[in-house]
Amino acid sequence: MSDFHPPIRMAPRVARRWPAILAITGCSLCMAWAAGVAADRPDPAAVVVEFVGAFNRHDVDAMIDLSHPEVRWMSVDGDAVVTETSGSAALRSAMLAYFRDVPSARSDLESIEASGRFVHAVERATWNGGDAHSSQCSLSVYELGSGLILNVWYFPAHACASSDDGHGPSSAGRP
C-alpha cells in the first residue's frame, strides 16, 4: 500500500478504499475530458468535404484555413513519392497559380471514408481544355493533425468508374 494519508479523519475501512476511489474518480474525469476533446475535433471526412468545396470555389484562403501550417501535398507513383508543396505558403502559391492556369478546375468526391485521422477518397477532377471537357479520377488520402489537413497523397490518375462526360482520363495527369 502507499504512504498516502487522506487529509481528513475517516473510518479505517473508508481510508483503505481512498486510493481506489481516487483512481476511479481520476479515470472518470480523464474519460470525460477525452470525450470532450474528441467532441471538439471536427469530423475528418467533414474537413475534407469542406476543403474540396473551397477548392471548387477557388477559395484559397478557405483551403489554407483548413490546412495545417506544415501541410504537404504529395504525388505517389509506384515506389516514388514526390512532395509537390510543403507548408501553407507553398500550397497557397501553387493553388493561386493552378486556378489562374485552369479556371474551370473542379473536384467531386465520388466516394469518401474516414479511418481515424486519415480520410481516403476517390476524387473526380474535371476541367475544360480548348474545346474539350476532360475528367479523370484519383485516389487521395488525407491525414489530419489537430483537426487540420496535414498531409495529402494523390495516387496516379485513372478512368473514372462512371463517366458522365463521355471522355476517358486525361493523359496529362491531374490538371
Residue pairs with C-beta under 8 A, 6 or more apart in sequence:
1 16
1 19
2 19
4 18
4 19
6 15
6 18
10 18
41 147
42 147
43 114
44 114
44 116
44 117
44 118
44 119
44 142
44 144
45 112
45 113
45 114
45 119
47 66
47 119
47 142
47 144
47 147
47 148
47 149
48 109
48 112
48 119
48 121
48 142
48 149
49 109
49 112
50 62
50 66
51 63
51 66
51 67
51 142
51 149
52 107
52 108
52 109
52 123
54 60
54 62
54 63
54 66
55 63
55 95
55 105
55 106
55 107
56 106
56 107
58 99
58 103
58 105
60 92
60 95
60 96
60 99
63 91
63 92
63 95
64 88
64 91
64 92
66 148
66 149
67 88
67 91
67 148
67 149
68 88
68 145
68 146
68 148
68 149
68 150
69 87
69 88
70 86
70 87
70 88
70 150
71 85
71 86
71 87
71 88
71 91
71 148
71 149
71 150
71 151
71 152
72 83
72 85
72 86
72 87
72 150
72 151
72 152
73 83
73 84
73 85
73 86
73 91
73 94
73 152
73 154
74 81
74 82
74 83
74 84
74 151
74 152
74 153
74 154
75 81
75 82
75 84
75 153
75 154
76 153
76 154
76 155
76 156
77 155
77 156
81 153
84 94
85 91
85 93
85 94
98 105
98 175
99 105
102 127
102 175
104 126
104 127
104 128
105 125
105 126
105 127
105 175
106 125
106 126
106 127
107 123
107 124
107 125
107 126
108 123
108 124
108 126
109 121
109 122
109 123
109 124
110 121
110 122
110 123
110 124
110 137
110 160
110 161
111 121
111 122
112 119
112 120
112 121
113 119
113 120
113 121
117 143
117 144
117 145
118 141
118 142
118 143
118 144
119 141
119 142
119 144
120 139
120 140
120 141
120 142
121 139
121 140
121 141
121 142
122 137
122 138
122 139
122 140
122 160
123 137
123 138
123 140
124 135
124 136
124 137
124 160
125 135
125 136
125 137
125 138
125 157
125 174
125 175
126 133
126 134
126 135
126 165
127 133
127 134
127 135
127 175
128 134
129 170
129 175
132 167
133 165
133 167
134 165
134 167
134 170
134 175
135 160
135 163
135 165
135 167
135 169
135 170
136 157
136 158
136 159
136 160
136 168
136 169
136 170
136 174
137 157
137 158
137 159
137 160
137 161
137 169
138 154
138 155
138 156
138 157
138 158
138 174
139 154
139 155
140 152
140 153
140 154
140 155
141 151
141 152
141 153
141 155
142 149
142 151
142 152
143 149
143 150
143 151
143 152
144 150
154 174
156 173
157 169
157 170
157 173
157 174
158 169
159 168
159 169
160 169
